[in-house]
């Protein structure tokens, strides 16, 4: 935006001189009227002294104008003496308004620089854009809330993409991934067994990336493809065993179905508006729930015990399902809408998986250029 400045702006003193001439007053007479030394009036007329709020009020009282009139004249004159702001400032402001530049620098996603031009170039490279006005286009399937600044989510997704590009795995095999589901199920009895998940997935050609989210981004996970190879990104937001397995299996269903290769799919995971969800997301949720606890058995357990659930029966059912009680608790809570039920069994697993997977954040820093 270009600041438009008049060709010539006169100081307030010019208007004061005209007002005095119209009334037939000289400067000495006017100074006596407002109770000021003649020097003050003379310096204002000569543009050697600025109009202050006090003198503006005195001029207004003597000349029948408003104080704001004189202050406006002073402001316009002072602005006329200042060169227009560099358009570069507007571009830098637009950059930081659209993108979470400060957070990206703090997280090491782009390099710190005192040169705003270099910062802008780094942001464009990060998001693979040519100009700051270009829309971000990248096919994926994500579990995320709708937020006012979608670039917070885009920044997280592109950091996952950046890390995944440096992560080499064998060629993806859907058959191997399907067969590996049995191996993954065997890990669901103890929290510590989660450490084996990244290796099992990598052997199937699936890259698992963990990136700590930017506050306010409200995203759980993503699935996308790089050169025909699937990538699963998780935020580990929530940090409970049931959420980890549900979110992981949700994204793996996208992988098995080949989702996220065409138009972007965003699942509003806490959608309360009752609107229709994408069928791909409905299918991924159903597969994740079935993987966490077979739903027919869970429904049968609820029918037999609701509303009086005992710890003994609950633990016995968990052993029968060969699932950690925290996983069963999460599914049961959602099924009957009782989030407090057996909550103590929902153990935290973030440190376990963060130490085993390629992780950025949660105390583990990675270089800017991978």
Backbone torsions as a table, in degrees:
resi	resn	phi	psi	omega
1	UNK	NA	136.6	-179.6
2	UNK	-102.5	128.0	176.4
3	UNK	-74.0	125.1	-179.8
4	UNK	-92.6	121.0	-177.9
5	UNK	-118.6	131.4	178.4
6	UNK	-56.0	155.0	-177.6
7	UNK	-62.2	-36.5	179.1
8	UNK	-147.2	129.8	178.1
9	UNK	-120.5	128.0	-176.6
10	UNK	-91.7	149.1	177.7
11	UNK	-71.4	157.4	-179.9
12	UNK	-55.7	-29.7	-179.0
13	UNK	-59.0	-32.1	177.9
14	UNK	-63.0	-41.3	180.0
15	UNK	-71.5	-34.6	177.9
16	UNK	-66.6	-40.0	178.9
17	UNK	-61.9	-43.4	179.3
18	UNK	-62.6	-40.4	-178.6
19	UNK	-65.6	-37.4	179.4
20	UNK	-70.1	-39.7	178.8
21	UNK	-63.5	-39.1	178.4
22	UNK	-60.5	-31.4	-177.2
23	UNK	-96.1	-6.3	-178.5
24	UNK	73.4	26.4	179.9
25	UNK	-101.3	143.3	170.3
26	UNK	-95.7	176.6	-175.6
27	UNK	-65.4	-37.9	-179.6
28	UNK	-64.5	-43.0	-179.6
29	UNK	-63.7	-42.0	-179.2
30	UNK	-66.5	-38.4	179.0
31	UNK	-63.2	-33.6	177.5
32	UNK	-70.4	-34.1	-179.5
33	UNK	-65.6	-42.8	-176.4
34	UNK	-91.9	-3.6	176.8
35	UNK	73.6	36.2	179.4
36	UNK	-120.8	155.3	174.7
37	UNK	-64.1	144.8	178.4
38	UNK	-54.6	-30.7	-179.5
39	UNK	-59.7	-38.0	-179.3
40	UNK	-63.4	-47.1	-179.8
41	UNK	-63.8	-42.5	-179.2
42	UNK	-62.3	-42.1	-178.4
43	UNK	-69.7	-32.8	176.8
44	UNK	-68.9	-42.3	179.1
45	UNK	-65.1	-34.3	179.7
46	UNK	-84.6	5.4	179.4
47	UNK	62.4	29.9	176.0
48	UNK	-100.7	-8.5	-179.8
49	UNK	-138.5	141.6	-179.2
50	UNK	-85.7	155.8	173.7
51	UNK	-80.3	122.2	178.5
52	UNK	-96.8	166.5	175.9
53	UNK	-54.7	-35.8	-179.3
54	UNK	-67.6	-48.4	179.7
55	UNK	-67.9	-31.6	177.2
56	UNK	-61.9	-41.5	178.5
57	UNK	-66.3	-38.4	179.5
58	UNK	-67.7	-41.8	177.4
59	UNK	-62.0	-43.0	-178.3
60	UNK	-61.7	-42.8	-179.0
61	UNK	-65.7	-36.2	-177.0
62	UNK	-80.8	-32.1	-171.3
63	UNK	-108.7	0.1	176.7
64	UNK	72.5	28.4	176.2
65	UNK	-109.7	-165.7	173.1
66	UNK	-106.3	153.3	175.8
67	UNK	-63.5	-33.3	-178.7
68	UNK	-63.5	-32.3	178.9
69	UNK	-58.0	-46.9	-178.5
70	UNK	-71.8	-35.5	177.5
71	UNK	-68.2	-36.7	177.3
72	UNK	-64.1	-41.9	177.1
73	UNK	-60.6	-42.5	179.3
74	UNK	-64.3	-44.5	-179.5
75	UNK	-62.7	-44.1	-180.0
76	UNK	-62.4	-39.5	-179.6
77	UNK	-67.6	-44.4	-179.9
78	UNK	-63.8	-40.9	178.7
79	UNK	-64.3	-33.7	-179.0
80	UNK	-65.4	-21.2	-178.7
81	UNK	-88.4	-7.3	-177.9
82	UNK	-102.1	135.5	177.9
83	UNK	-65.1	145.5	177.9
84	UNK	-56.7	144.1	178.9
85	UNK	-62.3	141.9	178.7
86	UNK	-60.7	134.8	178.2
87	UNK	-62.1	-19.2	176.4
88	UNK	-58.3	-36.5	-179.6
89	UNK	-62.4	-42.2	179.3
90	UNK	-63.8	-37.9	179.3
91	UNK	-67.0	-40.7	179.0
92	UNK	-65.3	-41.5	178.5
93	UNK	-62.8	-41.7	178.7
94	UNK	-64.0	-38.9	178.0
95	UNK	-59.5	-48.6	-177.1
96	UNK	-75.7	-22.2	175.6
97	UNK	-72.7	-35.7	-177.8
98	UNK	-84.8	-43.5	-172.9
99	UNK	-110.9	148.8	178.9
100	UNK	-79.4	65.3	-172.3
101	UNK	-60.4	-46.4	-177.4
102	UNK	-59.1	-46.5	-179.0
103	UNK	-66.5	-36.4	-179.9
104	UNK	-66.4	-37.2	177.1
105	UNK	-69.2	-43.9	-179.7
106	UNK	-60.4	-36.9	-178.6
107	UNK	-83.4	-5.7	-179.2
108	UNK	78.7	18.8	179.9
109	UNK	-78.3	-29.1	169.9
110	UNK	-132.4	158.5	-174.8
111	UNK	-79.2	144.9	173.9
112	UNK	-69.9	139.7	177.9
113	UNK	-155.8	143.6	174.0
114	UNK	-82.5	-7.0	179.4
115	UNK	-94.9	108.2	-178.1
116	UNK	-62.6	-28.6	177.7
117	UNK	-65.5	-40.8	178.5
118	UNK	-69.2	-37.0	177.0
119	UNK	-61.3	-45.9	179.1
120	UNK	-60.6	-41.8	178.8
121	UNK	-63.4	-38.3	179.0
122	UNK	-65.0	-40.7	178.8
123	UNK	-64.2	-44.5	178.9
124	UNK	-60.8	-42.5	177.9
125	UNK	-63.5	-41.2	-177.4
126	UNK	-60.9	-44.8	-177.6
127	UNK	-92.7	3.3	177.9
128	UNK	57.4	48.4	179.3
129	UNK	-113.6	156.8	176.0
130	UNK	-94.3	-37.2	177.7
131	UNK	-133.5	163.7	-178.7
132	UNK	-69.6	-16.9	-178.8
133	UNK	-91.4	-8.9	-178.8
134	UNK	-65.8	140.7	174.0
135	UNK	-73.9	150.5	176.2
136	UNK	-84.2	124.6	-179.8
137	UNK	-128.5	119.4	178.9
138	UNK	-160.4	120.7	-177.2
139	UNK	-70.9	134.6	-179.5
140	UNK	-170.0	170.3	170.7
141	UNK	-127.4	123.3	-173.7
142	UNK	-132.9	148.2	171.0
143	UNK	-100.4	111.0	-175.1
144	UNK	-155.8	151.8	170.0
145	UNK	-80.5	154.1	172.5
146	UNK	-74.2	126.7	-179.9
147	UNK	-126.4	159.1	-177.7
148	UNK	-65.5	-38.9	179.9
149	UNK	-107.1	90.1	-177.5
150	UNK	-66.0	-19.2	179.5
151	UNK	-64.1	-21.2	174.0
152	UNK	-62.6	-41.4	177.8
153	UNK	-72.9	-40.4	178.8
154	UNK	-61.2	-39.6	-179.7
155	UNK	-61.2	-42.8	179.1
156	UNK	-63.8	-45.2	-179.0
157	UNK	-61.3	-42.5	-178.2
158	UNK	-72.5	-25.5	173.5
159	UNK	-70.1	-40.0	174.2
160	UNK	-59.3	-44.0	179.5
161	UNK	-62.1	-42.0	-179.4
162	UNK	-61.3	-44.3	179.9
163	UNK	-70.1	-39.5	-177.7
164	UNK	-64.0	-32.4	-178.9
165	UNK	-63.1	-23.6	-179.7
166	UNK	-98.4	4.3	-175.1
167	UNK	-104.3	109.9	-177.2
168	UNK	-93.7	130.4	177.7
169	UNK	-136.8	165.0	176.4
170	UNK	-64.0	168.5	177.6
171	UNK	-59.8	138.6	-177.3
172	UNK	-66.8	139.1	176.4
173	UNK	-133.4	113.8	177.9
174	UNK	-63.4	-34.2	179.7
175	UNK	-64.5	-43.4	178.5
176	UNK	-65.3	-37.5	179.5
177	UNK	-65.6	-42.3	176.9
178	UNK	-60.8	-43.4	179.2
179	UNK	-66.0	-31.4	-178.2
180	UNK	-73.3	-13.5	178.4
181	UNK	-59.2	-34.2	177.3
182	UNK	-66.1	-40.1	177.7
183	UNK	-65.1	-39.0	178.5
184	UNK	-65.2	-40.3	179.4
185	UNK	-59.4	-34.8	-179.1
186	UNK	-66.9	-18.6	-179.0
187	UNK	-86.9	-2.4	-169.5
188	UNK	-89.5	6.9	179.7
189	UNK	-91.2	-27.6	-177.7
190	UNK	-132.3	138.1	-179.5
191	UNK	-57.4	-39.7	-175.3
192	UNK	-63.9	-23.3	-178.1
193	UNK	-69.0	-14.7	179.5
194	UNK	-59.1	-24.0	-177.4
195	UNK	-60.6	-19.4	-178.8
196	UNK	-84.9	-11.9	-173.9
197	UNK	-58.9	-50.2	-177.6
198	UNK	-56.9	-40.1	-178.3
199	UNK	-67.2	-42.9	179.5
200	UNK	-61.3	-44.3	-179.6
201	UNK	-67.2	-41.1	-179.6
202	UNK	-60.3	-37.7	179.4
203	UNK	-65.5	-20.6	177.3
204	UNK	-92.4	-3.8	-177.9
205	UNK	90.3	17.5	179.5
206	UNK	-107.9	123.7	177.8
207	UNK	-90.6	121.5	176.5
208	UNK	-102.1	121.3	-178.3
209	UNK	-122.0	133.8	175.5
210	UNK	-113.0	124.8	177.5
211	UNK	-132.5	125.2	176.6
212	UNK	-63.3	130.7	-175.9
213	UNK	-76.4	157.0	170.3
214	UNK	-72.7	133.2	178.3
215	UNK	-53.0	133.7	-179.8
216	UNK	92.2	-5.2	-177.3
217	UNK	-77.6	-27.6	174.5
218	UNK	52.5	59.6	178.7
219	UNK	-135.2	144.2	-177.1
220	UNK	-106.3	-43.4	-175.8
221	UNK	-166.3	170.7	-179.4
222	UNK	-151.4	151.6	171.1
223	UNK	-129.6	130.6	173.0
224	UNK	-150.8	178.9	-173.7
225	UNK	-128.4	135.7	175.2
226	UNK	-120.9	113.8	-179.9
227	UNK	51.0	45.3	176.9
228	UNK	78.9	2.5	-179.7
229	UNK	-108.3	131.7	-177.3
230	UNK	-77.9	147.5	175.6
231	UNK	-127.8	134.0	174.4
232	UNK	-116.4	122.8	176.6
233	UNK	-113.1	136.9	178.2
234	UNK	-128.1	145.7	175.0
235	UNK	-92.5	-20.3	-172.3
236	UNK	60.9	26.8	176.7
237	UNK	-68.4	126.4	-177.1
238	UNK	107.7	-40.4	171.1
239	UNK	55.9	41.7	173.9
240	UNK	-123.7	152.7	-174.2
241	UNK	-60.4	-38.3	-178.9
242	UNK	-68.7	-38.6	-179.6
243	UNK	-68.9	-37.6	178.9
244	UNK	-60.1	-50.8	-176.4
245	UNK	-67.5	-37.6	179.4
246	UNK	-65.2	-48.7	-178.1
247	UNK	-65.1	-40.0	178.1
248	UNK	-62.0	-49.3	-177.4
249	UNK	-66.9	-33.1	175.5
250	UNK	-58.2	-49.0	-179.1
251	UNK	-69.2	-35.5	178.4
252	UNK	-66.0	-31.3	175.4
253	UNK	-65.0	-38.0	174.9
254	UNK	-61.0	-40.3	178.9
255	UNK	-61.6	-49.7	-177.5
256	UNK	-62.8	-31.8	-179.2
257	UNK	-89.9	-3.8	-179.3
258	UNK	72.0	22.8	-179.8
259	UNK	-71.9	158.4	175.3
260	UNK	83.5	13.2	179.6
261	UNK	-99.3	-13.4	-178.5
262	UNK	-114.4	-113.9	179.3
263	UNK	-75.6	147.9	177.9
264	UNK	-60.6	141.6	176.4
265	UNK	-121.7	124.9	177.5
266	UNK	-122.1	123.2	178.9
267	UNK	-99.8	116.3	176.9
268	UNK	-80.6	96.0	-166.7
269	UNK	-66.1	-15.9	176.8
270	UNK	-118.8	30.0	-176.1
271	UNK	-55.0	124.4	-179.1
272	UNK	-118.5	1.9	-176.4
273	UNK	-80.7	-12.4	-179.4
274	UNK	80.8	6.8	179.8
275	UNK	-71.5	163.5	-178.7
276	UNK	-72.1	137.1	177.3
277	UNK	-97.5	159.5	177.1
278	UNK	-64.7	133.5	-179.6
279	UNK	-56.1	-32.2	178.7
280	UNK	-62.8	-37.7	-179.9
281	UNK	-73.4	-38.5	176.4
282	UNK	-60.9	-43.3	179.4
283	UNK	-65.4	-40.2	-179.9
284	UNK	-66.4	-39.0	177.3
285	UNK	-64.5	-43.0	-179.4
286	UNK	-63.4	-42.2	179.1
287	UNK	-65.9	-39.3	179.5
288	UNK	-65.9	-43.5	179.1
289	UNK	-64.0	-42.1	-179.9
290	UNK	-65.4	-35.8	179.6
291	UNK	-69.2	-41.7	-179.3
292	UNK	-64.9	-48.2	176.1
293	UNK	-149.4	121.3	176.8
294	UNK	-50.1	122.6	-168.4
295	UNK	-68.8	-30.6	178.3
296	UNK	-64.2	-43.4	178.2
297	UNK	-67.4	-37.3	178.4
298	UNK	-65.9	-42.8	177.8
299	UNK	-61.4	-39.6	178.6
300	UNK	-64.8	-40.5	178.3
301	UNK	-63.0	-42.5	179.2
302	UNK	-64.6	-43.0	-178.7
303	UNK	-62.6	-32.4	-177.0
304	UNK	-84.5	-26.2	-171.0
305	UNK	-118.7	-18.3	-177.6
306	UNK	-65.0	136.5	4.3
307	UNK	-98.6	2.1	-174.8
308	UNK	-98.8	94.0	-179.4
309	UNK	-97.5	130.1	176.1
310	UNK	-102.6	151.9	177.9
311	UNK	-62.0	-37.4	-178.7
312	UNK	-61.8	-49.3	179.8
313	UNK	-66.2	-37.6	-179.6
314	UNK	-64.3	-46.4	-179.6
315	UNK	-67.1	-35.9	177.4
316	UNK	-65.0	-40.4	177.9
317	UNK	-65.5	-39.6	179.1
318	UNK	-62.5	-42.5	177.8
319	UNK	-64.6	-39.9	179.1
320	UNK	-62.2	-37.9	179.8
321	UNK	-79.9	-9.5	-176.2
322	UNK	57.1	47.1	179.2
323	UNK	-130.5	146.7	172.7
324	UNK	-61.2	141.0	-178.7
325	UNK	-55.2	-30.9	179.5
326	UNK	-64.3	-33.6	177.9
327	UNK	-68.9	-44.4	179.5
328	UNK	-65.2	-40.6	179.9
329	UNK	-59.0	-43.1	-179.6
330	UNK	-61.5	-43.8	179.3
331	UNK	-68.6	-38.6	179.5
332	UNK	-65.5	-42.2	178.9
333	UNK	-57.5	-44.8	-179.4
334	UNK	-69.5	-36.7	-177.2
335	UNK	-63.6	-41.9	-175.2
336	UNK	-110.9	7.0	177.4
337	UNK	57.0	50.0	175.7
338	UNK	-130.5	81.0	-173.0
339	UNK	-64.1	-15.2	-178.9
340	UNK	-87.9	-12.8	-172.2
341	UNK	-69.6	124.2	177.2
342	UNK	53.9	30.8	-176.3
343	UNK	-63.5	-28.6	-176.7
344	UNK	-62.9	-18.1	-179.3
345	UNK	-85.1	-9.3	-177.9
346	UNK	-82.6	83.1	-175.1
347	UNK	-75.5	157.9	179.4
348	UNK	-87.9	139.7	-175.6
349	UNK	-128.1	0.1	-175.1
350	UNK	-54.0	-47.1	-179.0
351	UNK	-60.7	-31.5	-177.8
352	UNK	-69.1	-51.2	-176.4
353	UNK	-74.8	-32.9	-179.9
354	UNK	-64.3	-32.5	179.7
355	UNK	-77.2	-21.0	-175.7
356	UNK	-98.8	-30.4	-176.9
357	UNK	-95.9	166.3	171.0
358	UNK	-69.0	110.2	-169.5
359	UNK	-125.6	136.3	173.4
360	UNK	-120.3	117.4	-176.7
361	UNK	106.5	-173.1	-178.3
362	UNK	53.6	40.8	177.7
363	UNK	87.7	-2.5	179.9
364	UNK	-115.6	114.9	-177.3
365	UNK	-99.3	142.4	176.4
366	UNK	-121.4	153.5	-179.8
367	UNK	-64.4	156.2	-179.9
368	UNK	-63.3	-49.5	179.6
369	UNK	-97.3	107.8	-178.0
370	UNK	-86.2	NA	NA
